[in-house]
Amino acid sequence: MRAALCTSLEGPDAISIIDLATPTPGPGEVLVRVNIAALNFLDTLITRGKYQIKPQLPFSPAAEIAGIVEALGDGVEPDPERGVFIGARICCFLGWGGARSHIVVAADRVVPIPDIVSDEAAAGMSVTYGTALHGLKDRGRLQAGETVAILGASGGAGLAAIEIAKRLGGRVIAAASTDERLLLCREHGADEILNYTTSDLKSGLKALSQGRGVDIVYDCVGGDHAQLALRALAWTGRYLVIGFAAGKIPSLPLNLVLLKGCDICGVFWGEAVARDPAGHRANMREILGWIGEGVLTPHIHGTYPLSQIGSAIGLLDRREARGKVLITMS
Ligand SMILES: NC(=O)c1ccc[n+]([C@@H]2O[C@H](COP(=O)([O-])OP(=O)(O)OC[C@H]3O[C@@H](n4cnc5c(N)ncnc54)[C@H](OP(=O)(O)O)[C@@H]3O)[C@@H](O)[C@H]2O)c1
């Protein structure tokens, strides 16, 4: 099998493509032939040893995949409902390791792909839509009619959050750095847009929420935007800490949390998946159902061959990706 391997932590340009022996599934595992692997911002970090999870070298990047089950390990009973049978079309969140033509994975981690959903849509939906549904529903307790401000709204995580927030009945203010990016947010359903390069984030969010403030901040960016967004949160609002794409982890004044009676909620979707596999599968089925109905439309930035994975991760590095960056194995 072919694999993209990080043999050092020198970033995406140092990734090599190597032939390895195809693995055999152990007890409780399945062997999957990967068709598509999807990249995320975390691949820019994990390839440099800067992500919170540091896999042992050598490892393959790419946190999520779509593929076909090719073999079942000992003790794995076929279960079509759960996508566990030879020939099943499945998708899976791995954390890392997806950029290879074959993987073994625990049988309880795979999710069947409905016939109506493409591999491209399914491969890249788990991290972005999964984080959005877990963040907005499970952590943010979003209620229909509430206002959600999304920072970094044109990135992979942000676009998915726009669509999920709309599906849950929220009113969405998308915030991003350029008008071109904000146009994409509009196309994905944002009700309002705010350019945080040319306008003040706090007063802009207040103005777009009729002065009462926003109910939820979904912050993919961190940095200097965070405190401004917290200041624009309404009474009993929820500030969802999603990521720090700006590179700077902000410190927030707790007096604001007291004065607003608000919650600052950490959202660590990958850990939530590991701790609650049944809840994860339920969320994935809901998301795949919405994709099948056309309610969610995963935006694909581009699809690249495995040999170009380094430059594909570079798109995320240079802030050029608009939606998901996919890697094809064929
Ligand atoms: N908590 C979780 O479970 C979870 C799950 C998924 C992702 N995340 C995190 O969420 C964040 C966004 O992920 P993503 O996949 O949406 O990434 P992405 O597609 O690269 O988007 C990141 C967005 O952040 C903004 N940004 C601001 N400063 C930036 C900088 N210095 N470099 C790059 N982007 C910058 C960019 O928008 P503007 O130019 O408009 O500012 C960009 O659209 C990452 O930190 C990721 O690790 C967390």
The ligand as a MOL file (V3000), in Angstrom:
LIG
                    3D

  0  0  0     0  0            999 V3000
M  V30 BEGIN CTAB
M  V30 COUNTS 48 52 0 0 0
M  V30 BEGIN ATOM
M  V30 1 N -12.2580 22.1860 18.9560 0
M  V30 2 C -12.3630 21.2590 18.0340 0
M  V30 3 O -12.7740 20.1280 18.2970 0
M  V30 4 C -11.9700 21.6450 16.6310 0
M  V30 5 C -12.4520 20.9360 15.5280 0
M  V30 6 C -12.1320 21.3970 14.2330 0
M  V30 7 C -11.3000 22.4960 14.0790 0
M  V30 8 N -10.8140 23.1200 15.1970 0 CHG=1
M  V30 9 C -9.9600 24.2950 15.0720 0
M  V30 10 O -10.6890 25.3360 14.4470 0
M  V30 11 C -9.7660 26.2010 13.8040 0
M  V30 12 C -10.2160 26.4320 12.3620 0
M  V30 13 O -10.1270 25.2100 11.6500 0
M  V30 14 P -10.4880 25.1400 10.0930 0
M  V30 15 O -10.3990 23.7300 9.6980 0
M  V30 16 O -11.7180 25.9170 9.8460 0 CHG=-1
M  V30 17 O -9.2600 25.9400 9.4590 0
M  V30 18 P -9.2250 26.7730 8.0950 0
M  V30 19 O -10.1430 26.1780 7.0990 0
M  V30 20 O -7.7910 26.9620 7.7670 0
M  V30 21 O -9.8570 28.1800 8.5370 0
M  V30 22 C -9.2520 28.9500 9.5370 0
M  V30 23 C -9.8190 30.3440 9.4620 0
M  V30 24 O -9.2030 31.1160 10.4840 0
M  V30 25 C -8.9500 32.4110 10.0240 0
M  V30 26 N -7.6050 32.8400 10.4260 0
M  V30 27 C -7.3250 33.9350 11.1630 0
M  V30 28 N -6.0170 34.0500 11.3600 0
M  V30 29 C -5.4360 33.0300 10.7090 0
M  V30 30 C -4.0860 32.6470 10.5300 0
M  V30 31 N -3.0780 33.3360 11.0900 0
M  V30 32 N -3.8380 31.5450 9.7940 0
M  V30 33 C -4.8330 30.8330 9.2400 0
M  V30 34 N -6.1540 31.1520 9.3850 0
M  V30 35 C -6.4350 32.2520 10.1130 0
M  V30 36 C -9.1000 32.4150 8.5130 0
M  V30 37 O -10.1820 33.2520 8.2080 0
M  V30 38 P -10.0140 34.8120 8.0680 0
M  V30 39 O -8.8970 35.0770 7.0860 0
M  V30 40 O -11.3330 35.2140 7.5490 0
M  V30 41 O -9.7220 35.3370 9.4470 0
M  V30 42 C -9.4900 31.0020 8.1340 0
M  V30 43 O -10.6500 30.9610 7.3260 0
M  V30 44 C -8.3830 25.5570 13.9190 0
M  V30 45 O -7.6870 26.1270 14.9900 0
M  V30 46 C -8.7170 24.1040 14.2330 0
M  V30 47 O -7.6610 23.4480 14.9030 0
M  V30 48 C -11.1310 22.7170 16.4380 0
M  V30 END ATOM
M  V30 BEGIN BOND
M  V30 1 1 1 2
M  V30 2 2 2 3
M  V30 3 1 2 4
M  V30 4 1 4 5
M  V30 5 2 4 48
M  V30 6 2 5 6
M  V30 7 1 6 7
M  V30 8 2 7 8
M  V30 9 1 8 9
M  V30 10 1 8 48
M  V30 11 1 9 10
M  V30 12 1 9 46
M  V30 13 1 10 11
M  V30 14 1 11 12
M  V30 15 1 11 44
M  V30 16 1 12 13
M  V30 17 1 13 14
M  V30 18 2 14 15
M  V30 19 1 14 16
M  V30 20 1 14 17
M  V30 21 1 17 18
M  V30 22 2 18 19
M  V30 23 1 18 20
M  V30 24 1 18 21
M  V30 25 1 21 22
M  V30 26 1 22 23
M  V30 27 1 23 24
M  V30 28 1 23 42
M  V30 29 1 24 25
M  V30 30 1 25 26
M  V30 31 1 25 36
M  V30 32 1 26 27
M  V30 33 1 26 35
M  V30 34 2 27 28
M  V30 35 1 28 29
M  V30 36 1 29 30
M  V30 37 2 29 35
M  V30 38 1 30 31
M  V30 39 2 30 32
M  V30 40 1 32 33
M  V30 41 2 33 34
M  V30 42 1 34 35
M  V30 43 1 36 37
M  V30 44 1 36 42
M  V30 45 1 37 38
M  V30 46 2 38 39
M  V30 47 1 38 40
M  V30 48 1 38 41
M  V30 49 1 42 43
M  V30 50 1 44 45
M  V30 51 1 44 46
M  V30 52 1 46 47
M  V30 END BOND
M  V30 END CTAB
M  END
